[in-house]
Amino acid sequence: PLSPAGAQTTQLLMEPPWTPAVLWDRVTLTCQGSESPNATTWYKDGQRWGKNTDHFHVTESGTYECDTPSTGFSPSVSILDEELVLPVQARALLEGDTVTLRCRS
């Protein structure tokens, strides 16, 4: 994606693409925007947390973001450790949209 100035921006992708994200969904975060995965730095709850990979499986709740030298910081995403949530696809829902509900027991 391009920013208004035409420069590429860092994107933080989440799989599965549900919001809110919860640990029991086995969330994987991927940082897109750098030419080299080894140049990615990860932050958790505002603190430098890891480096040297463009993706990883989340094992702790918190707020995550990534930073790449070429495109900067991504938007942050929060991963919850909750038992009861109603996750929906990470996009705006409109009246008439079909929604899939999932139940975890």
Secondary structure, 3 states (H helix, E strand, C coil): CECCCCCECCEEEEECCEECEEHHHCCEEEEECCCCHHHCEEEECCEEEEECCCEEECCCCEEEEEEECCCEECCCEEEECCCCCCCEECCCCCCCCCCCCCCCC
